[in-house]
Amino acid sequence: MRIGLRLLGGFLLITGLAAFFVLRVFLAEVKPSVREVMEDILIDTANLLAETATPDLAALPPGGTLEGSAFAQQVQNYASRPIDAKIWGLNKRTLDFRVYVTDASGRVVFDSGPKPAVGEDYSRWRDVARTLRGEYGARATREVQTDDRTSVMFVAAPVQQDGRLLGVVTVGKPLATVAPFIDRAERKIFWAGVWLMGLSLLVGLGVTLWTVASVRRLRRYALAVGEPQGDLAAAPRPPELPGELGELAQAMDRMRQRLEGRDRLEHDVRALTHELKSPLTAIQGAAELLQDELPAADRQRFTAQIEGQVERLRELVDKLLALSKLETQRSPAHRDPIDLVALTEQLLAEHAALLSQSGLTVHWLARDHAPVRGDAESLALALSNALVNACQHGAQGQPRQLDLAVQREGREVCWSVRDHGPGVPDYALPQLGQRFFATVNPVDGRKGSGLGLAIVGQVVALHGGSWSVQNAEPGLRLSIRLP
């Protein structure tokens, strides 16, 4: 099962169970809570009426009733009052209190109910019996024993005068009168629970989709890590994720760098060993020959061979050190405005001897003084390697010149150099810029180290730009685009 379905299923299960039990508790508590509130009101009402009935009950003759008394008249007037009240959307049109009074023996002397029980003995009823004993008396009685909705709640209060118990006043109220309020509260709670469940579902779905999307981004990055690229620009970037997923992405990125560093090191050691083998063999051979008695011309020739191979090794080491330094950087060391035209002219002056030896002239196609922001030292290193590469491969071309251009293209500045040499085979174009990959130098027939264009690619990637090479027929054009 996919992680998204597991997360969503687990979220719905937990939320559903929690909502079910919470709703069940709320619905189960509505009716008892309403009854408790109603009982509290009945207690106040019964005690108030007890005080009102005290004078009439004190004057009651043995065996008499309260019919025609002031208390009875007041209760009857209450029962006949018209009422039309709107309580939070529900209409109340009847007054529902039932009031009855018993004497000290429990005999009913007044009853406002539809079927008066005057004269009956209520001394065994819980409300009357407990009150006559000096306790709190209350009861709930069903008019239909099998129907809880017909329950009537009765609360009694003692009628006393000078510490003497005169009787009991009981106030009753049918639970059916508050049933609409209970039903409405239950409906509101139920639909609130439904909305809560729906909202929880949307939140759970959103969280699940976000989590799955984050995990998928992490998975795509992990798959990309399995295919590391040597070029900094092509290296996969860790996804920006919050929390533990982001920390995991950063940890995977560090692991990728370590793995790529190890693979690159193994590859570079093999390639470097191959590059060092040829000049070391040449140096060894020349040194062995110099140990013998040789004519001056041969000794000079072998000495020059050793110097040339040593220079080749020195150049190789210098470029490796420069490339290694660049690869440890994640961004340019400085962000200064740089005029590529001025920088190129400075480099041409430095390489004037090489241009002269190669018999090359420089032809400017465009000179836009559009500045770029970057590190002047590293950009000079990259452009210098590009110029040297063009000089080496353009020395045998016709015309014997380098075409240079610096021009603005949209939000980028394009620097390009073209030689008119033999170019490179089409199959080799995609591999240019890889470490230790180089084509044969047409001047001396030797292969270069391939580190020059690797340095170009590294510097351009650090500056957020791009570079490319194309056969110009004749020659090769190298283009660098910087923001």
Phi and psi in degrees as a GROMACS rama.xvg file:
@    title "Ramachandran Plot"
@    xaxis  label "Phi"
@    yaxis  label "Psi"
@TYPE xy
-68.7367  155.452  ARG-2
-64.626  -32.6232  ILE-3
-63.2565  -44.7525  GLY-4
-66.5306  -36.7987  LEU-5
-64.2745  -45.6942  ARG-6
-62.8487  -46.3019  LEU-7
-65.5129  -42.8438  LEU-8
-62.9746  -44.1514  GLY-9
-64.3012  -40.5855  GLY-10
-63.8603  -45.6109  PHE-11
-65.2641  -38.6076  LEU-12
-62.9018  -48.6022  LEU-13
-64.196  -46.9128  ILE-14
-64.9992  -42.0009  THR-15
-63.0806  -45.0186  GLY-16
-64.408  -43.3271  LEU-17
-62.4944  -45.7923  ALA-18
-64.4772  -38.9034  ALA-19
-61.3557  -49.176  PHE-20
-70.1372  -36.6381  PHE-21
-65.5858  -45.9885  VAL-22
-62.2158  -39.9525  LEU-23
-62.7235  -42.3113  ARG-24
-64.9531  -45.1079  VAL-25
-60.913  -47.9382  PHE-26
-64.9118  -35.968  LEU-27
-69.8296  -24.0787  ALA-28
-92.1319  -12.7846  GLU-29
-63.2837  -54.3426  VAL-30
-64.4082  -47.031  LYS-31
-60.2698  -36.4931  PRO-32
-65.6223  -41.8632  SER-33
-63.5793  -40.372  VAL-34
-65.7824  -37.9485  ARG-35
-63.379  -42.703  GLU-36
-63.9651  -41.0705  VAL-37
-66.2129  -37.5826  MET-38
-65.0587  -38.5807  GLU-39
-61.5611  -42.6592  ASP-40
-65.7964  -39.9282  ILE-41
-64.3761  -34.6199  LEU-42
-61.4884  -47.6307  ILE-43
-61.6134  -43.6788  ASP-44
-65.4484  -43.3916  THR-45
-62.7295  -41.8636  ALA-46
-68.5288  -35.9939  ASN-47
-64.5429  -44.7385  LEU-48
-68.2487  -29.1118  LEU-49
-62.5058  -40.8817  ALA-50
-65.6377  -37.639  GLU-51
-67.7335  -35.5072  THR-52
-84.399  -7.91696  ALA-53
-57.6109  -49.198  THR-54
-60.1407  -44.7268  PRO-55
-68.4307  -39.2606  ASP-56
-71.4108  -29.5498  LEU-57
-69.378  -31.8666  ALA-58
-88.6378  2.99168  ALA-59
-72.0401  125.579  LEU-60
-73.4607  155.378  PRO-61
-53.7235  129.522  PRO-62
80.5862  0.296215  GLY-63
-86.0774  179.118  GLY-64
-130.134  173.37  THR-65
-95.8904  14.4222  LEU-66
-61.3081  129.574  GLU-67
84.3903  -3.13836  GLY-68
-76.3235  166.514  SER-69
-62.0305  -38.4613  ALA-70
-63.4063  -45.3148  PHE-71
-63.171  -39.7231  ALA-72
-64.9803  -40.2031  GLN-73
-64.7596  -40.571  GLN-74
-66.2493  -40.6501  VAL-75
-65.0734  -40.2019  GLN-76
-61.9518  -38.5853  ASN-77
-61.1374  -45.032  TYR-78
-66.6064  -25.292  ALA-79
-96.3948  1.05395  SER-80
-69.14  134.711  ARG-81
-73.8394  142.845  PRO-82
-143.017  135.01  ILE-83
-147.9  88.4975  ASP-84
-116.115  139.879  ALA-85
-105.996  111.849  LYS-86
-108.951  100.81  ILE-87
49.6858  44.3131  TRP-88
94.1122  -8.54852  GLY-89
-110.619  135.802  LEU-90
-91.6114  136.016  ASN-91
-116.835  119.595  LYS-92
-123.042  3.15334  ARG-93
-133.899  150.783  THR-94
-101.081  124.963  LEU-95
-110.34  0.379135  ASP-96
-67.8351  133.979  PHE-97
-109.352  127.466  ARG-98
-120.725  127.859  VAL-99
-136.248  153.409  TYR-100
-126.884  137.173  VAL-101
-119.789  157.158  THR-102
-83.4971  -171.552  ASP-103
-66.7718  -16.1332  ALA-104
-95.2134  -5.41139  SER-105
96.0534  6.73473  GLY-106
-81.8109  134.918  ARG-107
-74.1619  123.029  VAL-108
-111.533  -9.44912  VAL-109
-158.028  141.445  PHE-110
-151.841  123.118  ASP-111
-93.8279  4.43279  SER-112
-70.4492  168.23  GLY-113
-64.9619  -26.1625  PRO-114
-122.329  86.5504  LYS-115
-57.4844  137.071  PRO-116
-107.665  33.617  ALA-117
-62.2517  132.339  VAL-118
95.0324  -15.0363  GLY-119
-80.5758  158.267  GLU-120
-94.2529  112.562  ASP-121
-106.906  15.6453  TYR-122
-68.0915  -15.2774  SER-123
-94.1945  -10.2456  ARG-124
-70.3441  143.454  TRP-125
-59.373  -42.8928  ARG-126
-64.1727  -42.2276  ASP-127
-75.846  -45.4747  VAL-128
-60.7033  -46.2784  ALA-129
-68.4276  -36.6858  ARG-130
-68.448  -39.6478  THR-131
-64.0931  -25.4565  LEU-132
-86.1247  1.96933  ARG-133
87.2108  16.467  GLY-134
-108.186  175.112  GLU-135
-80.4582  125.58  TYR-136
-114.599  129.842  GLY-137
-157.861  155.144  ALA-138
-156.801  159.694  ARG-139
-128.618  122.287  ALA-140
-124.111  134.645  THR-141
-87.8355  133.065  ARG-142
-74.8924  -33.0676  GLU-143
-117.542  116.347  VAL-144
-61.0076  -28.0372  GLN-145
-92.7646  0.292481  THR-146
-124.052  109.348  ASP-147
-68.4145  -20.6487  ASP-148
-71.1801  -13.0764  ARG-149
-94.0899  11.0582  THR-150
-67.3621  144.613  SER-151
-124.691  129.751  VAL-152
-96.1082  129.273  MET-153
-118.943  135.782  PHE-154
-131.009  130.885  VAL-155
-109.681  155.338  ALA-156
-139.916  140.511  ALA-157
-74.6597  146.938  PRO-158
-105.609  116.445  VAL-159
-128.683  152.117  GLN-160
-147.263  121.013  GLN-161
54.7661  40.9234  ASP-162
77.1747  2.03745  GLY-163
-102.398  132.966  ARG-164
-78.7259  117.473  LEU-165
-93.5709  -30.3185  LEU-166
169.24  -159.518  GLY-167
-137.093  136.03  VAL-168
-109.843  126.46  VAL-169
-118.057  133.266  THR-170
-115.59  130.367  VAL-171
-121.79  150.322  GLY-172
-145.186  126.943  LYS-173
-65.5239  137.053  PRO-174
-67.1272  -21.409  LEU-175
-63.0622  -23.6062  ALA-176
-71.6859  -24.0576  THR-177
-103.443  0.9356  VAL-178
-59.088  -40.3791  ALA-179
-59.0135  -37.7055  PRO-180
-66.9381  -39.0721  PHE-181
-65.188  -45.2092  ILE-182
-61.7683  -42.0397  ASP-183
-64.878  -42.0567  ARG-184
-62.409  -41.6314  ALA-185
-64.5457  -39.2957  GLU-186
-64.2059  -43.373  ARG-187
-61.8513  -43.6088  LYS-188
-64.1607  -40.6925  ILE-189
-63.069  -49.0971  PHE-190
-70.473  -31.6896  TRP-191
-62.1394  -38.9469  ALA-192
-64.9237  -38.8671  GLY-193
-63.2812  -45.7113  VAL-194
-62.5258  -39.2571  TRP-195
-62.243  -42.2478  LEU-196
-63.3171  -42.9566  MET-197
-63.1073  -43.8811  GLY-198
-64.277  -40.824  LEU-199
-62.2667  -38.0986  SER-200
-62.2343  -44.5042  LEU-201
-64.4295  -43.3299  LEU-202
-62.7887  -45.0638  VAL-203
-61.304  -40.4128  GLY-204
-65.283  -43.0612  LEU-205
-62.9983  -45.1951  GLY-206
-63.651  -40.0161  VAL-207
-64.3966  -45.8459  THR-208
-62.8936  -40.6094  LEU-209
-64.4734  -43.4273  TRP-210
-65.3426  -44.1137  THR-211
-63.5476  -41.6774  VAL-212
-61.6875  -41.7198  ALA-213
-64.7329  -42.7274  SER-214
-65.5682  -37.5134  VAL-215
-67.3205  -38.5717  ARG-216
-62.0667  -40.6005  ARG-217
-65.7445  -38.0183  LEU-218
-65.9436  -43.3891  ARG-219
-61.6145  -38.0372  ARG-220
-66.8583  -41.0133  TYR-221
-62.5  -38.782  ALA-222
-66.1121  -37.7172  LEU-223
-66.9827  -33.8439  ALA-224
-61.9862  -31.9753  VAL-225
-68.2875  -13.1519  GLY-226
-125.369  68.9099  GLU-227
-63.3656  147.019  PRO-228
-108.672  142.768  GLN-229
-73.6836  -27.9254  GLY-230
-80.6694  134.114  ASP-231
-61.0312  -37.0324  LEU-232
-67.8915  -29.7618  ALA-233
-89.885  -6.31376  ALA-234
-66.6918  137.043  ALA-235
-66.275  141.144  PRO-236
-96.9398  138.362  ARG-237
-66.9216  139.158  PRO-238
-66.5124  144.367  PRO-239
-85.059  101.869  GLU-240
-125.103  147.367  LEU-241
-82.3971  160.592  PRO-242
67.5095  -147.596  GLY-243
-65.5032  -31.8979  GLU-244
-65.0599  -39.9293  LEU-245
-63.8667  -40.8613  GLY-246
-64.0906  -37.7387  GLU-247
-65.3168  -39.8851  LEU-248
-63.046  -41.6234  ALA-249
-65.797  -38.7748  GLN-250
-63.9508  -39.6791  ALA-251
-66.6267  -34.8574  MET-252
-65.8455  -42.0812  ASP-253
-63.7429  -37.9934  ARG-254
-64.0212  -41.1532  MET-255
-60.3451  -44.0374  ARG-256
-62.701  -40.2075  GLN-257
-65.6658  -42.5328  ARG-258
-65.5928  -44.9727  LEU-259
-64.1941  -38.1456  GLU-260
-61.479  -39.9227  GLY-261
-68.2288  -46.0609  ARG-262
-62.6149  -42.3635  ASP-263
-64.9276  -38.7865  ARG-264
-62.5504  -43.7674  LEU-265
-62.3058  -43.2597  GLU-266
-64.7504  -42.9309  HIS-267
-67.3964  -36.4309  ASP-268
-63.5842  -43.6377  VAL-269
-63.161  -46.0177  ARG-270
-66.4251  -41.3196  ALA-271
-64.5346  -39.4487  LEU-272
-58.8012  -41.9985  THR-273
-66.6955  -39.84  HIS-274
-68.1509  -35.2909  GLU-275
-77.425  -24.97  LEU-276
-62.0479  -45.0084  LYS-277
-65.3418  -52.2089  SER-278
-65.6826  -34.8866  PRO-279
-65.9413  -38.9075  LEU-280
-63.7926  -41.8854  THR-281
-64.6359  -42.1464  ALA-282
-63.652  -43.0631  ILE-283
-62.5763  -44.4363  GLN-284
-63.3156  -44.5403  GLY-285
-64.9245  -39.8678  ALA-286
-63.8174  -38.8468  ALA-287
-65.3006  -39.6115  GLU-288
-68.9863  -33.206  LEU-289
-69.103  -16.7219  LEU-290
-71.9492  -19.3887  GLN-291
-90.8088  165.727  ASP-292
-75.0658  116.614  GLU-293
-127.365  152.493  LEU-294
-59.7827  158.074  PRO-295
-60.4845  -37.5995  ALA-296
-67.124  -42.615  ALA-297
-67.0732  -40.156  ASP-298
-62.0384  -39.0302  ARG-299
-67.4935  -38.7722  GLN-300
-65.8219  -42.4121  ARG-301
-70.3039  -35.0578  PHE-302
-64.5431  -41.235  THR-303
-64.2645  -35.7115  ALA-304
-63.5926  -42.7892  GLN-305
-63.7397  -43.3524  ILE-306
-62.2605  -40.5406  GLU-307
-63.8219  -42.5437  GLY-308
-68.9948  -37.4704  GLN-309
-63.6742  -41.0365  VAL-310
-62.5239  -37.8421  GLU-311
-64.0819  -42.1648  ARG-312
-65.9023  -41.0984  LEU-313
-61.8022  -42.5655  ARG-314
-62.3858  -40.4766  GLU-315
-63.0461  -44.9848  LEU-316
-64.7205  -43.359  VAL-317
-60.4114  -43.5206  ASP-318
-68.4116  -37.4786  LYS-319
-63.0959  -42.3616  LEU-320
-63.867  -42.6012  LEU-321
-63.9517  -43.3756  ALA-322
-66.147  -40.0369  LEU-323
-62.7618  -39.9023  SER-324
-64.6932  -41.8108  LYS-325
-64.0698  -38.2668  LEU-326
-71.1188  -17.2307  GLU-327
-82.0171  -11.2224  THR-328
-91.0809  146.536  GLN-329
-106.177  -10.2058  ARG-330
-159.315  164.199  SER-331
-60.8925  147.034  PRO-332
-65.7109  -29.7954  ALA-333
-137.04  160.28  HIS-334
-128.953  67.104  ARG-335
-100.001  150.916  ASP-336
-68.935  131.277  PRO-337
-129.791  130.228  ILE-338
-91.3065  110.429  ASP-339
-66.26  -28.8974  LEU-340
-65.3677  -47.9137  VAL-341
-64.6314  -39.7838  ALA-342
-64.4716  -39.7228  LEU-343
-66.6398  -41.6635  THR-344
-63.9698  -35.7619  GLU-345
-63.6851  -42.9318  GLN-346
-67.4798  -35.7973  LEU-347
-63.6469  -37.3346  LEU-348
-65.8704  -38.7427  ALA-349
-67.3709  -31.9712  GLU-350
-101.318  22.4691  HIS-351
-60.3415  -38.7755  ALA-352
-64.3825  -42.7335  ALA-353
-63.9416  -40.7204  LEU-354
-64.4642  -39.6113  LEU-355
-67.2134  -43.7516  SER-356
-63.4965  -33.762  GLN-357
-83.5471  -8.63191  SER-358
70.0536  30.6752  GLY-359
-105.052  143.889  LEU-360
-113.622  160.48  THR-361
-108.5  129.418  VAL-362
-120.112  117.844  HIS-363
-85.4949  123.972  TRP-364
-89.5551  -31.7888  LEU-365
-158.021  144.126  ALA-366
-136.801  80.4381  ARG-367
-91.3632  120.75  ASP-368
-84.8162  63.7554  HIS-369
-98.914  115.302  ALA-370
-74.2169  151.386  PRO-371
-121.994  159.543  VAL-372
-102.874  128.166  ARG-373
178.931  -168.414  GLY-374
-95.7848  114.652  ASP-375
-61.6762  -38.4173  ALA-376
-64.6595  -47.7657  GLU-377
-69.7755  -37.1872  SER-378
-65.4344  -39.1239  LEU-379
-62.1156  -39.7738  ALA-380
-61.6118  -44.045  LEU-381
-66.0506  -47.0278  ALA-382
-66.5469  -35.2123  LEU-383
-62.9319  -44.1992  SER-384
-64.1197  -37.9838  ASN-385
-65.2147  -41.4372  ALA-386
-66.3991  -44.2745  LEU-387
-61.3948  -41.8015  VAL-388
-61.5682  -41.2586  ASN-389
-66.939  -38.8641  ALA-390
-63.5209  -42.8791  CYS-391
-64.8543  -34.8587  GLN-392
-97.0033  -9.39428  HIS-393
-102.601  -0.342876  GLY-394
-66.4756  -24.3395  ALA-395
-101.1  10.4937  GLN-396
-91.4545  171.106  GLY-397
-136.15  124.382  GLN-398
-71.1212  160.475  PRO-399
-88.3201  78.7941  ARG-400
-152.357  161.752  GLN-401
-112.125  130.366  LEU-402
-96.3731  119.61  ASP-403
-113.634  147.474  LEU-404
-151.966  136.863  ALA-405
-130.804  111.739  VAL-406
-144.393  152.222  GLN-407
-86.648  132.329  ARG-408
-128.733  95.1618  GLU-409
68.7252  -122.69  GLY-410
-98.6064  16.2919  ARG-411
-124.841  158.379  GLU-412
-113.785  125.758  VAL-413
-104.578  122.252  CYS-414
-108.728  128.883  TRP-415
-141.187  149.162  SER-416
-135.175  137.11  VAL-417
-129.626  130.591  ARG-418
-101.522  170.861  ASP-419
-116.941  32.6884  HIS-420
-83.1413  -161.084  GLY-421
-75.6162  -9.99714  PRO-422
75.2205  -162.792  GLY-423
-132.39  155.314  VAL-424
-61.0225  149.568  PRO-425
-60.1693  -34.5605  ASP-426
-66.5759  -24.0409  TYR-427
-87.0191  -15.6581  ALA-428
-56.7504  -47.2328  LEU-429
-65.2773  -19.4548  PRO-430
-94.3868  -8.26587  GLN-431
-63.7913  134.431  LEU-432
103.68  -13.2266  GLY-433
-78.541  145.879  GLN-434
-58.6356  133.38  ARG-435
65.2464  13.8555  PHE-436
-101.706  123.612  PHE-437
-151.381  154.221  ALA-438
-95.5387  170.536  THR-439
-71.0048  133.16  VAL-440
-73.3737  121.812  ASN-441
-68.1852  -15.4088  PRO-442
-76.0583  -52.8979  VAL-443
-117.561  3.33212  ASP-444
75.0493  5.48919  GLY-445
-94.6426  157.823  ARG-446
-93.7282  139.375  LYS-447
-78.6698  -175.944  GLY-448
-85.9519  -18.8889  SER-449
79.5654  -0.127039  GLY-450
-79.4593  -22.2478  LEU-451
-61.605  -51.3996  GLY-452
-71.1199  -27.5804  LEU-453
-63.8925  -39.0748  ALA-454
-64.7712  -41.5635  ILE-455
-57.2551  -48.9561  VAL-456
-62.9926  -38.7241  GLY-457
-66.8046  -44.6931  GLN-458
-64.4909  -44.0057  VAL-459
-62.395  -41.3882  VAL-460
-63.862  -39.4341  ALA-461
-61.1288  -32.5195  LEU-462
-90.6198  7.11701  HIS-463
72.5281  24.5861  GLY-464
-108.169  -163.142  GLY-465
-144.19  159.901  SER-466
-144.117  157.581  TRP-467
-155.32  159.406  SER-468
-130.354  139.942  VAL-469
-140.623  145.387  GLN-470
-70.4356  127.95  ASN-471
-98.4306  -9.27632  ALA-472
50.246  79.0456  GLU-473
-91.3738  166.152  PRO-474
93.2106  -172.599  GLY-475
-132.767  135.129  LEU-476
-110.331  127.196  ARG-477
-111.742  125.109  LEU-478
-120.129  136.781  SER-479
-123.111  126.651  ILE-480
-116.669  124.348  ARG-481
-123.148  143.072  LEU-482
